[in-house]
Amino acid sequence: MTTAWGEPVLARFPEDPRDRLRAWDASDEYLLRHLDEQRADLSGTVVVVGDRWGALVTALAAHRPIQITDSFLGQEATRANLARNGVEPGTVGLLTTQDPPPGRIDVLLVRVPKSLALLEDQLLRLAPFVHEGTLVVGTGMVKEIHTSTLTLFERILGPTRTSLAWRKARLILCTPDPSLERPANPWPYSYALPDGIGAMSGRTVVNHAGIFCADRLDIGTRFFLRHLPDGRGARRVVDLGCGNGVVGTALALANPDAEVLFTDESFQAVASAEATYKANGAPGRAEFRIGDGLEGVPAGSVDLVLNNPPFHSHQAVTDTTAWRMFTGARRALRPGGELWVIGNRHLGYHVKLRRLFGNSRLVASDPKFVVLKAVKR
């Protein structure tokens, strides 16, 4: 990526030669070009929110920025990209969306996330540390920036306008107003689940901002909950890509003898899963782990894996994540262990499961979703 601060070499994480997606896009380039053209003062505390693969903080490493991210994979990509470009460890601060923010912010750079709720939560968390002289610039592709996006900046930070589009990217230019009366942060958000969904009927779910369908139970999870295995005889169960943890909590309530591992690459998701589990007083044992799928889980140590894999990486549609989840599940499962998957019909997960496990059985289906089971032989 060519910038005024050099040409950093960047990659996504984990690196996969089959993955043709770049670790930056025009919105990253536009933001960096704007900072250079405006001769922005970057001598104070520079905070970068939502830097997807570390492109922004790697380019600006000389100014010792602080990155705030919800993504474990994004944070690992940042570490790898900083090392790849010779940046000394500790030069760039690496925080998560669950960490307390810096006490003063002089430059706030925001890569607009897919989730409007996550943007709201982060702006509300950071606003108390922004002052009248703070430079605030947001960036995103044109399709990612909507009127509601600009309204959030204006309602939480101050007067906001947008730039002209460049290579289908746009900037958000905001002038902080410390006297602005901000709304209370509505996150995390809790609600009661409907009846008719098995062990979680009428139970509580807790969602931190950024979780998929954070204000309601999505129809795919609802369908999965109605067709979950009872988990009898399963001692070690994994809720893989756990989101708010409602699936793993349902299994824990149905089978108190099971130990359930909730794992996700989203810091917000794992915090939600832990809150959901505790809110429902599940009687068994649980572990909550941030990580890359089932990396670090001993091979052959798991009896049952429950999985609702994503098929997007930010705005890109890809089956790379699902394939890696299925591969990791096969490695972690003991012989006879089962992987249960829910997905949209059109994704054709049964083909991937048959290729990997040698079998795939349809457990349940409706016009939109299928629940599949694969057994490790």
N, C-alpha and C positions, 0 to 999 in steps of 0.2 A: 504494500500500500504506500503510495507516494504522498508525503506530507512535507510541510515546511520544517518539521523536526527530524527528517530523515525518511528512510524507506524500510520500515519494520517488516519482517517476514512473519506471517501469521498463519495459524491453523486452528481448526476447531478441535474439540476434545470429546471423546477419544479419537485419535487420528485413525482414519480408515481410508485406504487408497481408493475404495469404491465410492466414497462420499465426494461428490463434485462441488459441494456448496462452499463458498468462500467464508472466511471468518470476519468479513466486514462488508459493508455495502455503501451506496452513495450517500446515505444519511450520515454515516460516520465521516466520510470525506468532506461533506458539506459543512459539518460542524467545525472540523479542524481548519478548513479553509477560511471560514468566517472568523475564527479566533485569530488567525494570522493576519487577515486583511484589516481587522479592527484593532490590531496591535493590543490585544487584550492583556490586561495586567494579571498575570498568573502567579504573582509572588506570594499571595496569601494561601489560605487553605482551599484547595481545589477538591470538590467532591463530585464524583461521576456515578450516577445512578443508572442501573439497568444496562451497563456495558456488556453486551451479550457474550463476546468471546475475548474481551480484553483489548480490543483494537484501540480504543480511546486512551486508556491508561498506559498502554505500551507506547503509543506515540508521544504522550505527554509525560513520560516517566521522569524527565529532567526536572519537572515541577513538583515531584513527590505527591501525586494525587492520591485520593482515597476512593476506592471503589466500593459501592454498595450493590450487592446482587442477591437475588432469590435463588440463583442456580448454582448447585454444586459443580455441575459440568462446566458452566461458565467461569467459575472461580478456578477450577483446575486448568482450563484453557488459558486463563490469564497468567497463572503461575508458569505454565509451559512457555507461553509466548514471551513473557518477561525474561525467562532464562535463555530462550532461543536468541533473544536480541541483546544479551549481555547485561541486563539490568540486575544490579546487586539485590539479593533478598533484603526485604525491609524498606526498600526505596518507595514502593507503592503499598499503601495500606489496604488490606483486604477485609471488608466487613460484610456481614450478611444483613438481610432485611430484619432479622430478629435481634441484631446488636444495637446498643445505644448509639445514636449518631454523634458526630464530632460536635464539640461545644460552640464552634463558630465556623460559619461557612462564608467564604469570600467569593468563591466561584462555584456555581451549581450547574452542572451539565447533566441533562436528563435524556437518555435514550427512551423514547415513549414505549411502554410495554404493551403487549396485546390486551392485557386486562386493565380496564378503566378503574376497577376497584383497587388494584395494586398501586396504580398511579395516585389515586386519592389518598390511600393509606400512607404512601411514602412522602407525598407533599405535606400532609398534615403532621407527620413525624418530624420533618426537616424544617418546616416553617419557623418554629421558635428560634432557630439558630441562624436564620437568614437576616441580614440587616439592610438598611436603606441603600448601601453601596454595593451590595452583592450583585455580581453579574450572573444572570439566570438565562440559560439558553437550552431549549429542548430541541430534539431532532427526531425525525422519523420519515419513513416513506409517505408519500401523499395519501395512500390508502390507509395508513395507520393513524392519521391525524384528522380528527373530526371536530365539529363544533363543540361537542361535549368535552373533548380534550382541552380545548382552549378555555372553556368555561371553568374547568377545574383549576387551571393555573390562575385565572383571574379571581376566582372566588377564594382561593387559599393563599396566593402570594401577592397578587396585584395586577395592574393593567397589563394586558397581553395582546400581542399582534403576531401575525405570521409573515414570513418572508415570501418572496417569489419562489416558485418551484424550480429546482435544478436537478436534472436527471431523475425525475420522479421522486425527489426528496424535498423536504420542506423544513424550515427552522421555526421554532417558537421563541419569540423574544418577549421577555417578561421584565417589568420594572417593579421590584418588591416594594410593598407598602406595609411597614411594620405596624401601622395603626389599624390595619384591617381586622375586623372582628371575624374570626374563623369559626366554622362549625365544629362541633365535637366529632371526634373520630368514631365512626360507627363499627370499626373492626377491632377484634373479631366479632362475628355475628353468629348467634345461636338460634335454632328453631326446632320445633318438634316434628318428627317424621310422621308420615301417614301410616295408617293401618294396612294390613294385607301384604307386608313385605318381610315376613318371617320374624326372626329374633329381634330385629331393630324396629318393629312396629311400635309407634308411639314414643320412641326413644328420642334422645337429644343428639343433634349433630352440631359441631362447632367448626366454623370456617374462618380462618384468617384470610385477609385480602389476597386475591390472585388465584384462589382455588377455583377449578372449573365448576360452573353452576353454583357459586357460593351462596346464593340466596334461595335455592330450592334444590330438591333432589332430581338429578337429571334422569331421563327416561331409561337410559342404558343401565345405570346403576340400579334403578328400581327393578328392572327386569332381572338383573343378575342376582339381586337379593332374594327374589322369589324362587330362584333355582339353585342356590348354593348347596354344596354337599353338607351333610351334617357334621363331617369332620371326625366321626367316631374312629378311634384307633390312631388318629393323627396326633403325634406328640409335638412335632415341630412344624408350624404353619407359617407361610410368608404371604403378607399382603404386599405384592410387588407393584410399585407405582401407586402407593397407598392413597394419595390424595388426602381427603379429610378422614380417612380411616374407618369409614362406615362399614365397609365390607369385612375387614379384619375384626372389627369390634363385634359384628354379627356372629362371626365364627367363634370368637372368644366367649360370647354369651351362650351359644348353643353347645359348646364343648369346653367347659371350665378346666379340663385336664390338659388342654393344648397350650403350648407356649407360642405366642404369635409375634413374629417379627414384622414390624411396619417399616417399610423402606421406600424412599423417594429421593429424587435429586433436588426437589424444591424444599428450601428451608421452611417456607410458609406451610407447605403440605404436612411435613413431619410434625410441626408445632400443632397443626390442626388435628392430626391423627391422635396425638397424645392427649389433647384436650377432649376430644370426642370419647376416647377410651375411658378416661378418668371421670367424665361427666356421667357415664352410664354404669359406673361401679362394676365393671367386668371383674369377675372373681379370679381369673387365672393370672399367668405371668405374661409380660409383654416387654419387648425391646423396641426402641424407636431409633432408627439409624438413617442419617443422611449419607447418600453415597450413589455410586454408579451401579444401579441394578443390584445384582447379587454378588458383586465383587467382594471378596473377603469372607463370604459364607463358605464353609468347608464343603467340598464335594461329597455327595451322597449323604448329607446330614438332614435333609428336609423331606417330610412326608407329603406335604400338600402346598402348592403354590396357587394363589388366586391373583388374576391379572386382568386389568382393563387397560391395554396399552394405548398410548397416544399415537396418532398418525400425523401429527404436525410437529415440526421443529420451528418455533416462531411462526412465520407465515408460509414456510415451505411444507408441502405435503410429501411425506417420506415414510417408508416402512422400515428404515434402518433401525429405529429405536425398538420397534416390535420384534424384529429379528434378533436383536441383541438380548432382549428380555427372554425370548423363548430359548435361545442358546444357553443363557445363564441359568435358566430354570432347569433345563435338562442336566446340566453339570451338577447343580446343587441337589437335585432329587435323588433319593435312594432308589434302587431297583423296586419297581412296583409303585413308586410315588407318582402322584398325579398333578398335572397342570390343568387348571380350569381357566378358560379365557372367554371374555365376552368381547364382541366386536360387531361393527356394522357388516351386514351381509356382503356388501360389494367389495370388502377388503380381502376376501379369499384367504382368511387365516388357516382354514382347514388344509390348504395346499402346503403351506409352510410347515404346519405341524406334522403332516404325513412325511414330508421330506426329512424333517429333523428327528421325529420320534418313531417313524414307521407306522403310526396309527393316529387316528383322530375320530372321535365319536361325537355326533350331534346330540347334545343333552336337551336343548330346548330352542325354540325359534319363534319369531313373530315376523311380520312383514319387514321390519327394519333390522332386528338384531338376531344373532345366534350365540348360544352358549356352547362351547366346545370343550371336550376333555381329551387329553393325551396322556398316555401312561408310559413311564420309562421302563423299558424291558431289560 
